[in-house]
């Protein structure tokens, strides 16, 4: 049982070390990027906000519009099915 525990502990430590190195590398990368950024912080934030709007607003708007269209089609299908059901019921009753 101690061998299994030792293997588990070693694998857990290796995973923790890998994650720690990844986070450290990411922080170093962010720091270097901030030092070599061609614009000031406010300009960079504004640039990123504008790019986010450009890339996300278009697809989001398309998604909302297509969702509305699908909802309306679904509503129409339900209304048609209800009409058919009602007609069938009237035919059965005579």
N, CA, C and O of each residue as an XYZ file, in Angstrom:
376
protein
N       0.815     -1.182      0.000
C       0.000      0.000      0.000
C       0.865      1.254      0.000
O       0.473      2.273     -0.569
N       2.023      1.195      0.623
C       2.888      2.368      0.679
C       3.451      2.704     -0.698
O       3.688      3.875     -0.997
N       3.669      1.689     -1.545
C       4.154      1.953     -2.905
C       3.104      2.721     -3.709
O       3.432      3.654     -4.441
N       1.845      2.322     -3.565
C       0.769      3.013     -4.273
C       0.641      4.451     -3.785
O       0.450      5.370     -4.580
N       0.748      4.634     -2.491
C       0.653      5.968     -1.921
C       1.808      6.842     -2.394
O       1.620      8.016     -2.712
N       3.009      6.258     -2.437
C       4.180      7.008     -2.890
C       4.012      7.399     -4.359
O       4.314      8.534     -4.728
N       3.534      6.477     -5.205
C       3.332      6.779     -6.624
C       2.287      7.883     -6.804
O       2.451      8.788     -7.622
N       1.213      7.786     -6.021
C       0.168      8.804     -6.098
C       0.710     10.167     -5.685
O       0.439     11.174     -6.340
N       1.465     10.197     -4.616
C       2.037     11.449     -4.125
C       2.994     12.042     -5.144
O       2.971     13.247     -5.392
N       3.838     11.200     -5.737
C       4.789     11.684     -6.740
C       4.069     12.219     -7.972
O       4.466     13.249     -8.516
N       3.015     11.535     -8.423
C       2.296     12.012     -9.601
C       1.556     13.313     -9.293
O       1.478     14.196    -10.147
N       1.017     13.437     -8.086
C       0.323     14.660     -7.686
C       1.306     15.824     -7.606
O       0.996     16.935     -8.035
N       2.483     15.568     -7.059
C       3.505     16.609     -6.979
C       3.950     17.027     -8.371
O       4.156     18.216     -8.617
N       4.103     16.079     -9.284
C       4.517     16.402    -10.648
C       3.467     17.264    -11.339
O       3.812     18.211    -12.046
N       2.188     16.947    -11.140
C       1.120     17.754    -11.726
C       1.113     19.158    -11.126
O       0.921     20.141    -11.843
N       1.319     19.252     -9.826
C       1.342     20.556     -9.167
C       2.512     21.381     -9.673
O       2.369     22.579     -9.920
N       3.668     20.747     -9.830
C       4.834     21.461    -10.339
C       4.592     21.940    -11.763
O       4.964     23.059    -12.117
N       3.974     21.101    -12.575
C       3.682     21.500    -13.955
C       2.751     22.691    -14.010
O       2.961     23.611    -14.800
N       1.726     22.681    -13.180
C       0.783     23.791    -13.138
C       1.466     25.058    -12.635
O       1.226     26.146    -13.159
N       2.307     24.921    -11.630
C       3.021     26.086    -11.095
C       3.930     26.696    -12.163
O       3.994     27.918    -12.297
N       4.633     25.851    -12.925
C       5.505     26.365    -13.985
C       4.691     27.035    -15.094
O       5.110     28.051    -15.649
N       3.536     26.467    -15.411
C       2.680     27.076    -16.431
C       2.224     28.463    -16.001
O       2.316     29.415    -16.777
N       1.733     28.584    -14.768
C       1.270     29.873    -14.254
C       2.420     30.867    -14.204
O       2.250     32.033    -14.557
N       3.581     30.414    -13.770
C       4.758     31.293    -13.720
C       5.113     31.795    -15.113
O       5.379     32.981    -15.304
N       5.115     30.893    -16.079
C       5.418     31.286    -17.460
C       4.395     32.266    -18.010
O       4.752     33.215    -18.707
N       3.130     32.039    -17.700
C       2.082     32.943    -18.166
C       2.264     34.334    -17.562
O       2.127     35.336    -18.263
N       2.572     34.400    -16.275
C       2.786     35.696    -15.628
C       3.995     36.418    -16.205
O       3.958     37.632    -16.407
N       5.054     35.687    -16.468
C       6.249     36.295    -17.076
C       5.910     36.821    -18.466
O       6.331     37.915    -18.843
N       5.141     36.032    -19.229
C       4.731     36.466    -20.568
C       3.888     37.725    -20.535
O       4.074     38.623    -21.356
N       2.967     37.795    -19.599
C       2.129     38.991    -19.464
C       2.990     40.195    -19.090
O       2.801     41.289    -19.622
N       3.922     39.994    -18.187
C       4.807     41.092    -17.790
C       5.631     41.615    -18.949
O       5.757     42.826    -19.127
N       6.188     40.721    -19.731
C       6.989     41.131    -20.899
C       6.103     41.840    -21.914
O       6.504     42.852    -22.490
N       4.906     41.319    -22.135
C       3.990     41.954    -23.086
C       3.638     43.361    -22.642
O       3.520     44.263    -23.472
N       3.467     43.558    -21.332
C       3.131     44.890    -20.838
C       4.310     45.854    -20.993
O       4.120     47.037    -21.273
N       5.512     45.343    -20.812
C       6.684     46.206    -20.957
C       6.905     46.643    -22.397
O       7.341     47.767    -22.649
N       6.608     45.768    -23.331
C       6.867     46.062    -24.737
C       5.621     46.508    -25.493
O       5.653     46.590    -26.721
N       4.534     46.795    -24.801
C       3.310     47.249    -25.461
C       3.562     48.594    -26.127
O       4.155     49.487    -25.522
N       3.110     48.742    -27.381
C       3.383     49.987    -28.109
C       2.516     51.162    -27.668
O       2.802     52.300    -28.038
N       1.482     50.920    -26.899
C       0.588     51.999    -26.474
C       0.502     52.012    -24.956
O       0.936     51.078    -24.282
N      -0.073     53.101    -24.429
C      -0.261     53.184    -22.984
C      -1.364     52.231    -22.547
O      -2.077     51.673    -23.382
N      -1.502     52.048    -21.258
C      -2.501     51.130    -20.722
C      -3.918     51.505    -21.117
O      -4.703     50.640    -21.505
N      -4.254     52.789    -21.023
C      -5.611     53.237    -21.361
C      -5.898     53.000    -22.845
O      -6.980     52.541    -23.209
N      -4.922     53.318    -23.694
C      -5.101     53.107    -25.132
C      -5.244     51.624    -25.459
O      -6.070     51.242    -26.287
N      -4.445     50.802    -24.812
C      -4.507     49.359    -25.048
C      -5.846     48.799    -24.592
O      -6.440     47.977    -25.291
N      -6.330     49.229    -23.432
C      -7.628     48.756    -22.952
C      -8.740     49.172    -23.906
O      -9.640     48.382    -24.188
N      -8.686     50.408    -24.406
C      -9.692     50.878    -25.350
C      -9.629     50.069    -26.648
O     -10.662     49.695    -27.203
N      -8.418     49.803    -27.122
C      -8.232     49.011    -28.333
C      -8.811     47.610    -28.153
O      -9.511     47.106    -29.032
N      -8.519     46.984    -27.017
C      -9.047     45.643    -26.753
C     -10.568     45.651    -26.637
O     -11.231     44.728    -27.111
N     -11.125     46.689    -26.007
C     -12.584     46.783    -25.882
C     -13.232     46.934    -27.255
O     -14.261     46.319    -27.533
N     -12.621     47.760    -28.114
C     -13.163     47.942    -29.462
C     -13.100     46.641    -30.261
O     -14.054     46.291    -30.956
N     -11.989     45.933    -30.165
C     -11.842     44.665    -30.879
C     -12.834     43.635    -30.366
O     -13.382     42.854    -31.144
N     -13.068     43.629    -29.065
C     -14.035     42.691    -28.499
C     -15.417     42.960    -29.072
O     -16.137     42.034    -29.444
N     -15.784     44.238    -29.139
C     -17.089     44.581    -29.687
C     -17.204     44.141    -31.132
O     -18.235     43.606    -31.540
N     -16.143     44.364    -31.919
C     -16.166     43.992    -33.332
C     -16.323     42.484    -33.499
O     -17.109     42.027    -34.330
N     -15.585     41.720    -32.721
C     -15.591     40.274    -32.921
C     -16.777     39.586    -32.274
O     -17.229     38.555    -32.774
N     -17.298     40.122    -31.175
C     -18.378     39.443    -30.474
C     -19.765     39.970    -30.820
O     -20.722     39.197    -30.860
N     -19.890     41.248    -31.067
C     -21.214     41.811    -31.291
C     -21.842     41.304    -32.579
O     -23.042     41.029    -32.603
N     -21.080     41.174    -33.637
C     -21.625     40.683    -34.902
C     -22.189     39.281    -34.766
O     -23.366     39.067    -35.056
N     -21.379     38.315    -34.333
C     -21.909     36.955    -34.170
C     -23.031     36.877    -33.132
O     -23.980     36.114    -33.310
N     -22.934     37.652    -32.058
C     -23.985     37.629    -31.041
C     -25.297     38.143    -31.617
O     -26.364     37.588    -31.355
N     -25.205     39.213    -32.408
C     -26.404     39.770    -33.025
C     -27.016     38.751    -33.991
O     -28.232     38.562    -34.012
N     -26.161     38.092    -34.794
C     -26.650     37.069    -35.718
C     -27.295     35.926    -34.956
O     -28.326     35.403    -35.378
N     -26.705     35.536    -33.846
C     -27.254     34.452    -33.041
C     -28.624     34.815    -32.501
O     -29.541     33.993    -32.529
N     -28.773     36.036    -32.011
C     -30.057     36.480    -31.465
C     -31.113     36.515    -32.565
O     -32.241     36.063    -32.365
N     -30.744     37.054    -33.727
C     -31.703     37.135    -34.827
C     -32.131     35.750    -35.293
O     -33.319     35.506    -35.502
N     -31.180     34.851    -35.457
C     -31.535     33.500    -35.899
C     -32.329     32.766    -34.819
O     -33.193     31.950    -35.140
N     -32.051     33.042    -33.552
C     -32.831     32.428    -32.464
C     -34.277     32.910    -32.497
O     -35.204     32.125    -32.295
N     -34.467     34.204    -32.751
C     -35.818     34.736    -32.853
C     -36.566     34.099    -34.019
O     -37.739     33.748    -33.895
N     -35.877     33.952    -35.157
C     -36.500     33.326    -36.321
C     -36.900     31.880    -36.015
O     -37.998     31.445    -36.361
N     -36.005     31.148    -35.367
C     -36.309     29.761    -35.024
C     -37.467     29.690    -34.038
O     -38.309     28.797    -34.134
N     -37.516     30.617    -33.095
C     -38.611     30.655    -32.130
C     -39.933     30.896    -32.841
O     -40.930     30.236    -32.547
N     -39.944     31.840    -33.777
C     -41.167     32.134    -34.519
C     -41.598     30.941    -35.370
O     -42.788     30.638    -35.458
N     -40.638     30.266    -35.996
C     -40.970     29.071    -36.771
C     -41.545     27.988    -35.871
O     -42.518     27.328    -36.233
N     -40.952     27.805    -34.712
C     -41.457     26.824    -33.760
C     -42.856     27.168    -33.292
O     -43.717     26.295    -33.181
N     -43.079     28.440    -33.020
C     -44.417     28.882    -32.603
C     -45.440     28.612    -33.714
O     -46.556     28.167    -33.445
N     -45.048     28.883    -34.952
C     -45.948     28.637    -36.084
C     -46.249     27.146    -36.217
O     -47.388     26.761    -36.482
N     -45.229     26.309    -36.035
C     -45.445     24.865    -36.098
C     -46.415     24.398    -35.010
O     -47.284     23.564    -35.265
N     -46.264     24.929    -33.815
C     -47.163     24.555    -32.720
C     -48.581     25.014    -33.028
O     -49.532     24.268    -32.794
N     -48.741     26.226    -33.548
C     -50.071     26.719    -33.905
C     -50.702     25.855    -34.989
O     -51.883     25.518    -34.911
N     -49.908     25.493    -36.005
C     -50.416     24.629    -37.076
C     -50.810     23.257    -36.531
O     -51.845     22.709    -36.912
N     -50.001     22.713    -35.656
C     -50.315     21.407    -35.070
C     -51.588     21.484    -34.236
O     -52.393     20.553    -34.251
N     -51.778     22.580    -33.512
C     -52.989     22.748    -32.707
C     -54.215     22.859    -33.612
O     -55.270     22.307    -33.302
N     -54.077     23.571    -34.728
C     -55.185     23.674    -35.675
C     -55.532     22.315    -36.263
O     -56.706     21.958    -36.360
N     -54.513     21.555    -36.655
C     -54.755     20.220    -37.198
C     -55.412     19.310    -36.165
O     -56.318     18.542    -36.488
N     -54.959     19.401    -34.950
C     -55.543     18.597    -33.883
C     -57.018     18.950    -33.691
O     -57.872     18.075    -33.548
N     -57.288     20.243    -33.691
C     -58.677     20.693    -33.508
C     -59.549     20.230    -34.669
O     -60.680     19.792    -34.457
N     -59.033     20.323    -35.898
C     -59.795     19.845    -37.053
C     -60.069     18.350    -36.950
O     -61.180     17.892    -37.217
N     -59.035     17.587    -36.558
C     -59.200     16.149    -36.404
C     -60.228     15.819    -35.338
O     -61.017     14.889    -35.503
N     -60.229     16.556    -34.271
C     -61.186     16.344    -33.192
C     -62.610     16.617    -33.662
O     -63.539     15.882    -33.328
N     -62.768     17.686    -34.444
C     -64.098     18.000    -34.971
C     -64.573     16.931    -35.957
O     -65.755     16.588    -35.994
N     -63.634     16.407    -36.757
C     -64.001     15.356    -37.712
C     -64.437     14.093    -36.976
O     -65.397     13.437    -37.381
N     -63.749     13.756    -35.918
C     -64.079     12.550    -35.161
C     -65.449     12.706    -34.493
O     -66.239     11.762    -34.464
N     -65.724     13.882    -33.965
C     -67.003     14.130    -33.294
C     -68.141     14.166    -34.300
O     -69.276     13.833    -33.960
N     -67.861     14.557    -35.505
C     -68.854     14.533    -36.554
C     -69.487     15.800    -36.795
O     -70.350     15.903    -37.667
